[in-house]
């Protein structure tokens, strides 16, 4: 295993939720609790060694979906509230650079560049903020791009439905060119 920075790496083997309790949100609550523990580890336990990453060893397909869902939720909250992670949880004295999500909106959804690779430094920075691997950071970014694309498509559909109800052909043309 390659360590991104010196510190503790928490490895989760699997999560077991008994059948009567599945699909009730318990798995995501447990995974969120692990992330909260990692974020507050240095302060709460007065440790000089921070938790730098949480990863999963050989996850089952259901756990992969759960991890993707939780990491995506955390990424979206980071994008919507960039000040959330300004606090330096790893106990170091280094200055924490605020999360800047400008690279996510640098290119319009309709351009080829929007679907290009995410710069490595952005992947690493998001991975360090969320305490995930850079590979998982890539997955979360791709999920974000897909969600933005779906929202854009829905917006176009809504615009064309509104235009067809008003029978104004110029509105439809405007929606199709955007």
C-alpha positions in Angstrom: 0.0 0.0 0.0 1.3 3.5 -0.9 0.7 6.1 1.7 -0.3 9.5 0.3 1.1 11.4 3.3 2.5 10.3 6.6 -0.3 9.2 9.0 -2.8 6.6 9.7 -4.8 4.8 7.0 -8.1 3.3 8.2 -9.0 0.2 6.3 -12.6 -1.1 6.3 -13.0 -4.7 5.5 -16.8 -4.9 5.1 -20.0 -3.8 6.7 -22.7 -6.3 7.8 -26.2 -5.1 8.1 -28.7 -7.9 9.0 -31.5 -8.4 6.4 -34.3 -6.9 8.5 -32.3 -3.7 8.9 -31.1 -3.3 5.3 -32.3 -0.4 3.1 -32.9 1.8 6.2 -29.8 4.0 5.9 -27.8 2.2 8.6 -24.8 1.5 6.3 -24.4 5.1 5.2 -24.8 6.3 8.8 -22.0 4.0 9.8 -19.7 5.1 7.0 -20.5 8.8 7.8 -19.6 8.0 11.4 -16.2 6.6 10.4 -15.5 9.7 8.4 -16.5 12.0 11.3 -14.2 9.9 13.6 -11.3 10.4 11.1 -12.0 14.1 10.9 -11.9 14.7 14.6 -9.4 12.0 15.6 -6.5 14.4 16.2 -8.5 16.8 18.3 -10.5 14.3 20.2 -7.7 11.8 21.1 -4.9 14.4 21.2 -2.9 12.4 18.8 0.0 13.8 16.8 -0.5 11.3 14.0 -3.6 12.1 11.8 -5.8 9.8 9.9 -5.0 10.7 6.3 -7.2 8.2 4.4 -10.1 5.8 4.7 -10.2 3.0 2.2 -11.9 -0.4 1.8 -10.2 -3.7 1.3 -11.8 -5.9 -1.5 -15.3 -4.5 -1.1 -18.4 -6.4 -2.1 -20.4 -4.8 -4.9 -23.1 -3.5 -2.5 -20.4 -1.9 -0.4 -18.8 -0.2 -3.4 -22.2 1.3 -4.2 -22.6 2.5 -0.6 -19.1 4.0 -0.5 -19.7 5.8 -3.8 -23.0 7.2 -2.5 -21.5 8.4 0.8 -18.4 9.9 -0.9 -20.5 11.6 -3.5 -22.7 13.1 -0.8 -19.6 14.4 1.0 -18.2 15.8 -2.2 -21.4 17.6 -3.1 -21.5 19.2 0.4 -17.9 20.3 -0.1 -18.8 21.9 -3.4 -21.9 23.6 -2.1 -20.2 24.8 1.1 -16.4 25.2 0.5 -15.8 26.6 4.0 -16.9 23.3 5.5 -13.4 21.8 5.3 -11.3 24.9 6.0 -10.7 23.6 9.5 -7.5 21.7 9.7 -8.4 18.4 11.2 -5.1 16.7 10.8 -3.4 18.6 13.6 -0.8 20.1 11.4 0.2 23.8 11.4 0.1 24.1 7.7 -2.3 26.6 6.2 -5.4 24.9 4.7 -6.2 26.2 1.3 -10.0 26.7 0.9 -11.6 24.4 -1.6 -12.0 26.1 -4.9 -14.5 24.4 -7.2 -14.0 26.7 -10.1 -12.3 23.9 -12.1 -15.7 22.1 -12.1 -17.4 24.9 -14.0 -14.5 26.1 -16.1 -15.9 24.5 -19.2 -19.6 24.4 -20.3 -21.3 21.0 -20.2 -21.7 21.2 -24.0 -18.0 21.3 -24.7 -15.6 18.3 -25.1 -13.3 19.8 -22.5 -16.0 19.3 -19.8 -15.6 15.5 -20.2 -11.8 15.6 -20.1 -9.7 14.3 -17.3 -9.7 16.1 -13.9 -6.2 17.7 -13.2 -4.2 15.4 -10.9 -3.7 18.2 -8.3 -7.4 18.7 -7.9 -8.0 14.9 -7.5 -5.3 14.8 -4.8 -6.6 17.8 -3.0 -10.2 16.5 -2.9 -8.9 13.1 -1.9 -7.0 14.7 1.0 -10.0 16.8 2.1 -12.4 13.8 2.0 -9.8 11.3 3.2 -10.4 9.0 0.2 -8.1 7.6 -2.4 -7.3 9.5 -5.6 -9.1 6.7 -7.5 -12.2 7.2 -5.4 -11.8 11.0 -5.9 -11.9 10.3 -9.7 -15.1 8.3 -9.3 -16.8 11.0 -7.3 -15.9 13.6 -9.9 -17.3 11.5 -12.6 -20.6 11.1 -10.6 -20.7 14.8 -10.2 -20.3 15.4 -13.9 -23.0 12.9 -14.7 -25.4 14.6 -12.2 -24.7 18.0 -13.7 -25.3 16.6 -17.2 -28.6 15.1 -16.1 -29.7 18.4 -14.5 -28.8 20.2 -17.7 -30.8 17.7 -19.8 -33.8 18.1 -17.4 -33.5 21.9 -17.7 -33.6 21.6 -21.5 -36.7 19.4 -21.3 -38.4 21.8 -18.9 -37.6 24.7 -21.2 -38.9 22.9 -24.3 -42.1 21.8 -22.5 -42.8 25.4 -21.4 -42.1 26.6 -24.9 -44.4 24.1 -26.5 -47.2 25.0 -24.1 -46.8 28.7 -25.1 -46.5 27.8 -28.8 -43.6 30.1 -29.2 -41.1 28.5 -31.6 -38.3 31.0 -30.8 -38.3 29.8 -27.2 -37.8 26.2 -28.4 -34.9 27.3 -30.7 -33.3 29.2 -27.8 -33.5 26.1 -25.5 -32.0 23.8 -28.2 -29.1 26.2 -28.9 -28.2 26.5 -25.2 
